[in-house]
Amino acid sequence: MSPPPSSNLRTYLPDESWFRFRPRGIHGAPHTTRVLVWADAIANAVAGPGAL
């Protein structure tokens, strides 16, 4: 399985105002985005498109 194209990553980027603390750094918005992208890719691979 390969990750979604990097050009689509901005689609998954959460709004920084959603974070209680500074949304940058190792577990900030970029990390959250990667987790959401992979969760979506895995759900689609396991359960079919649109599963998540």
Backbone atoms as SQL, in Angstrom:
CREATE TABLE atoms (id INTEGER PRIMARY KEY, chain TEXT, resi INTEGER, resn TEXT, atom TEXT, x REAL, y REAL, z REAL);
INSERT INTO atoms VALUES
  (1, 'A', 1, 'MET', 'N', 0.854, -1.171, 0.000),
  (2, 'A', 1, 'MET', 'CA', 0.000, 0.000, 0.000),
  (3, 'A', 1, 'MET', 'C', 0.900, 1.234, 0.000),
  (4, 'A', 2, 'SER', 'N', 0.566, 2.176, -0.811),
  (5, 'A', 2, 'SER', 'CA', 1.329, 3.423, -0.845),
  (6, 'A', 2, 'SER', 'C', 0.466, 4.557, -0.291),
  (7, 'A', 3, 'PRO', 'N', 1.124, 5.580, 0.267),
  (8, 'A', 3, 'PRO', 'CA', 0.355, 6.694, 0.837),
  (9, 'A', 3, 'PRO', 'C', -0.357, 7.481, -0.251),
  (10, 'A', 4, 'PRO', 'N', -1.375, 8.227, 0.127),
  (11, 'A', 4, 'PRO', 'CA', -2.060, 9.095, -0.833),
  (12, 'A', 4, 'PRO', 'C', -1.072, 10.109, -1.406),
  (13, 'A', 5, 'PRO', 'N', -1.328, 10.627, -2.592),
  (14, 'A', 5, 'PRO', 'CA', -0.424, 11.623, -3.183),
  (15, 'A', 5, 'PRO', 'C', -0.244, 12.822, -2.259),
  (16, 'A', 6, 'SER', 'N', 0.984, 13.309, -2.159),
  (17, 'A', 6, 'SER', 'CA', 1.266, 14.421, -1.245),
  (18, 'A', 6, 'SER', 'C', 0.508, 15.688, -1.619),
  (19, 'A', 7, 'SER', 'N', 0.094, 15.816, -2.861),
  (20, 'A', 7, 'SER', 'CA', -0.649, 17.005, -3.267),
  (21, 'A', 7, 'SER', 'C', -2.013, 17.087, -2.589),
  (22, 'A', 8, 'ASN', 'N', -2.503, 15.966, -2.086),
  (23, 'A', 8, 'ASN', 'CA', -3.811, 15.945, -1.423),
  (24, 'A', 8, 'ASN', 'C', -3.718, 16.110, 0.094),
  (25, 'A', 9, 'LEU', 'N', -2.520, 16.204, 0.655),
  (26, 'A', 9, 'LEU', 'CA', -2.379, 16.260, 2.107),
  (27, 'A', 9, 'LEU', 'C', -3.029, 17.492, 2.720),
  (28, 'A', 10, 'ARG', 'N', -3.043, 18.602, 2.013),
  (29, 'A', 10, 'ARG', 'CA', -3.655, 19.816, 2.571),
  (30, 'A', 10, 'ARG', 'C', -5.150, 19.626, 2.813),
  (31, 'A', 11, 'THR', 'N', -5.760, 18.715, 2.086),
  (32, 'A', 11, 'THR', 'CA', -7.182, 18.423, 2.272),
  (33, 'A', 11, 'THR', 'C', -7.448, 17.926, 3.688),
  (34, 'A', 12, 'TYR', 'N', -6.488, 17.207, 4.255),
  (35, 'A', 12, 'TYR', 'CA', -6.656, 16.589, 5.567),
  (36, 'A', 12, 'TYR', 'C', -6.154, 17.452, 6.721),
  (37, 'A', 13, 'LEU', 'N', -5.505, 18.561, 6.432),
  (38, 'A', 13, 'LEU', 'CA', -4.911, 19.375, 7.487),
  (39, 'A', 13, 'LEU', 'C', -5.997, 19.975, 8.376),
  (40, 'A', 14, 'PRO', 'N', -5.960, 19.669, 9.691),
  (41, 'A', 14, 'PRO', 'CA', -6.978, 20.214, 10.591),
  (42, 'A', 14, 'PRO', 'C', -6.765, 21.712, 10.829),
  (43, 'A', 15, 'ASP', 'N', -7.820, 22.384, 11.182),
  (44, 'A', 15, 'ASP', 'CA', -7.754, 23.809, 11.490),
  (45, 'A', 15, 'ASP', 'C', -6.939, 23.975, 12.773),
  (46, 'A', 16, 'GLU', 'N', -5.940, 24.846, 12.740),
  (47, 'A', 16, 'GLU', 'CA', -5.068, 25.020, 13.902),
  (48, 'A', 16, 'GLU', 'C', -5.814, 25.554, 15.125),
  (49, 'A', 17, 'SER', 'N', -6.947, 26.188, 14.939),
  (50, 'A', 17, 'SER', 'CA', -7.710, 26.707, 16.083),
  (51, 'A', 17, 'SER', 'C', -8.361, 25.583, 16.890),
  (52, 'A', 18, 'TRP', 'N', -8.371, 24.355, 16.356),
  (53, 'A', 18, 'TRP', 'CA', -8.950, 23.217, 17.071),
  (54, 'A', 18, 'TRP', 'C', -8.061, 22.745, 18.214),
  (55, 'A', 19, 'PHE', 'N', -6.796, 23.147, 18.218),
  (56, 'A', 19, 'PHE', 'CA', -5.844, 22.657, 19.202),
  (57, 'A', 19, 'PHE', 'C', -5.808, 23.551, 20.431),
  (58, 'A', 20, 'ARG', 'N', -5.772, 22.927, 21.590),
  (59, 'A', 20, 'ARG', 'CA', -5.697, 23.672, 22.841),
  (60, 'A', 20, 'ARG', 'C', -4.308, 24.274, 23.029),
  (61, 'A', 21, 'PHE', 'N', -3.289, 23.520, 22.607),
  (62, 'A', 21, 'PHE', 'CA', -1.911, 23.964, 22.727),
  (63, 'A', 21, 'PHE', 'C', -1.339, 24.246, 21.346),
  (64, 'A', 22, 'ARG', 'N', -0.119, 24.729, 21.303),
  (65, 'A', 22, 'ARG', 'CA', 0.570, 25.073, 20.056),
  (66, 'A', 22, 'ARG', 'C', 0.458, 23.924, 19.049),
  (67, 'A', 23, 'PRO', 'N', -0.151, 24.142, 17.891),
  (68, 'A', 23, 'PRO', 'CA', -0.405, 23.066, 16.935),
  (69, 'A', 23, 'PRO', 'C', 0.770, 22.744, 16.015),
  (70, 'A', 24, 'ARG', 'N', 1.958, 23.056, 16.408),
  (71, 'A', 24, 'ARG', 'CA', 3.154, 22.730, 15.618),
  (72, 'A', 24, 'ARG', 'C', 4.045, 21.826, 16.458),
  (73, 'A', 25, 'GLY', 'N', 5.037, 21.264, 15.827),
  (74, 'A', 25, 'GLY', 'CA', 5.945, 20.381, 16.548),
  (75, 'A', 25, 'GLY', 'C', 5.635, 18.923, 16.265),
  (76, 'A', 26, 'ILE', 'N', 6.263, 18.032, 17.011),
  (77, 'A', 26, 'ILE', 'CA', 6.193, 16.604, 16.707),
  (78, 'A', 26, 'ILE', 'C', 4.774, 16.034, 16.766),
  (79, 'A', 27, 'HIS', 'N', 3.928, 16.526, 17.657),
  (80, 'A', 27, 'HIS', 'CA', 2.562, 16.012, 17.747),
  (81, 'A', 27, 'HIS', 'C', 1.530, 17.104, 17.491),
  (82, 'A', 28, 'GLY', 'N', 1.865, 18.010, 16.614),
  (83, 'A', 28, 'GLY', 'CA', 0.951, 19.093, 16.270),
  (84, 'A', 28, 'GLY', 'C', 0.121, 18.766, 15.045),
  (85, 'A', 29, 'ALA', 'N', -0.287, 19.794, 14.338),
  (86, 'A', 29, 'ALA', 'CA', -1.156, 19.643, 13.169),
  (87, 'A', 29, 'ALA', 'C', -0.557, 18.760, 12.079),
  (88, 'A', 30, 'PRO', 'N', 0.735, 18.889, 11.759),
  (89, 'A', 30, 'PRO', 'CA', 1.281, 18.015, 10.715),
  (90, 'A', 30, 'PRO', 'C', 1.218, 16.533, 11.084),
  (91, 'A', 31, 'HIS', 'N', 1.507, 16.217, 12.343),
  (92, 'A', 31, 'HIS', 'CA', 1.426, 14.820, 12.786),
  (93, 'A', 31, 'HIS', 'C', -0.019, 14.328, 12.742),
  (94, 'A', 32, 'THR', 'N', -0.933, 15.148, 13.222),
  (95, 'A', 32, 'THR', 'CA', -2.345, 14.783, 13.202),
  (96, 'A', 32, 'THR', 'C', -2.812, 14.535, 11.773),
  (97, 'A', 33, 'THR', 'N', -2.351, 15.358, 10.860),
  (98, 'A', 33, 'THR', 'CA', -2.702, 15.183, 9.448),
  (99, 'A', 33, 'THR', 'C', -2.217, 13.846, 8.926),
  (100, 'A', 34, 'ARG', 'N', -0.960, 13.498, 9.226),
  (101, 'A', 34, 'ARG', 'CA', -0.427, 12.209, 8.773),
  (102, 'A', 34, 'ARG', 'C', -1.235, 11.056, 9.341),
  (103, 'A', 35, 'VAL', 'N', -1.609, 11.136, 10.612),
  (104, 'A', 35, 'VAL', 'CA', -2.407, 10.074, 11.235),
  (105, 'A', 35, 'VAL', 'C', -3.761, 9.955, 10.538),
  (106, 'A', 36, 'LEU', 'N', -4.422, 11.072, 10.265),
  (107, 'A', 36, 'LEU', 'CA', -5.724, 11.039, 9.595),
  (108, 'A', 36, 'LEU', 'C', -5.622, 10.485, 8.180),
  (109, 'A', 37, 'VAL', 'N', -4.565, 10.860, 7.460),
  (110, 'A', 37, 'VAL', 'CA', -4.377, 10.361, 6.093),
  (111, 'A', 37, 'VAL', 'C', -4.181, 8.851, 6.107),
  (112, 'A', 38, 'TRP', 'N', -3.313, 8.366, 6.997),
  (113, 'A', 38, 'TRP', 'CA', -3.079, 6.918, 7.061),
  (114, 'A', 38, 'TRP', 'C', -4.316, 6.178, 7.552),
  (115, 'A', 39, 'ALA', 'N', -5.047, 6.722, 8.508),
  (116, 'A', 39, 'ALA', 'CA', -6.275, 6.071, 8.978),
  (117, 'A', 39, 'ALA', 'C', -7.278, 5.947, 7.839),
  (118, 'A', 40, 'ASP', 'N', -7.401, 6.986, 7.035),
  (119, 'A', 40, 'ASP', 'CA', -8.302, 6.953, 5.891),
  (120, 'A', 40, 'ASP', 'C', -7.838, 5.928, 4.862),
  (121, 'A', 41, 'ALA', 'N', -6.543, 5.902, 4.571),
  (122, 'A', 41, 'ALA', 'CA', -6.002, 4.952, 3.588),
  (123, 'A', 41, 'ALA', 'C', -6.193, 3.509, 4.052),
  (124, 'A', 42, 'ILE', 'N', -5.945, 3.243, 5.325),
  (125, 'A', 42, 'ILE', 'CA', -6.101, 1.884, 5.865),
  (126, 'A', 42, 'ILE', 'C', -7.568, 1.478, 5.878),
  (127, 'A', 43, 'ALA', 'N', -8.452, 2.379, 6.301),
  (128, 'A', 43, 'ALA', 'CA', -9.887, 2.059, 6.311),
  (129, 'A', 43, 'ALA', 'C', -10.387, 1.759, 4.909),
  (130, 'A', 44, 'ASN', 'N', -9.948, 2.536, 3.937),
  (131, 'A', 44, 'ASN', 'CA', -10.361, 2.293, 2.554),
  (132, 'A', 44, 'ASN', 'C', -9.825, 0.968, 2.036),
  (133, 'A', 45, 'ALA', 'N', -8.610, 0.603, 2.441),
  (134, 'A', 45, 'ALA', 'CA', -8.024, -0.663, 1.995),
  (135, 'A', 45, 'ALA', 'C', -8.712, -1.856, 2.648),
  (136, 'A', 46, 'VAL', 'N', -9.096, -1.713, 3.908),
  (137, 'A', 46, 'VAL', 'CA', -9.690, -2.824, 4.658),
  (138, 'A', 46, 'VAL', 'C', -11.195, -2.937, 4.418),
  (139, 'A', 47, 'ALA', 'N', -11.895, -1.816, 4.490),
  (140, 'A', 47, 'ALA', 'CA', -13.358, -1.853, 4.444),
  (141, 'A', 47, 'ALA', 'C', -13.950, -1.305, 3.153),
  (142, 'A', 48, 'GLY', 'N', -13.146, -0.715, 2.311),
  (143, 'A', 48, 'GLY', 'CA', -13.645, -0.171, 1.053),
  (144, 'A', 48, 'GLY', 'C', -13.693, 1.339, 1.076),
  (145, 'A', 49, 'PRO', 'N', -13.730, 1.962, -0.086),
  (146, 'A', 49, 'PRO', 'CA', -13.760, 3.420, -0.187),
  (147, 'A', 49, 'PRO', 'C', -14.920, 4.036, 0.602),
  (148, 'A', 50, 'GLY', 'N', -14.614, 5.134, 1.280),
  (149, 'A', 50, 'GLY', 'CA', -15.637, 5.843, 2.042),
  (150, 'A', 50, 'GLY', 'C', -15.927, 5.247, 3.405),
  (151, 'A', 51, 'ALA', 'N', -15.110, 4.300, 3.856),
  (152, 'A', 51, 'ALA', 'CA', -15.365, 3.634, 5.134),
  (153, 'A', 51, 'ALA', 'C', -15.106, 4.544, 6.324),
  (154, 'A', 52, 'LEU', 'N', -14.265, 5.523, 6.151),
  (155, 'A', 52, 'LEU', 'CA', -13.932, 6.403, 7.269),
  (156, 'A', 52, 'LEU', 'C', -14.416, 7.801, 6.981);
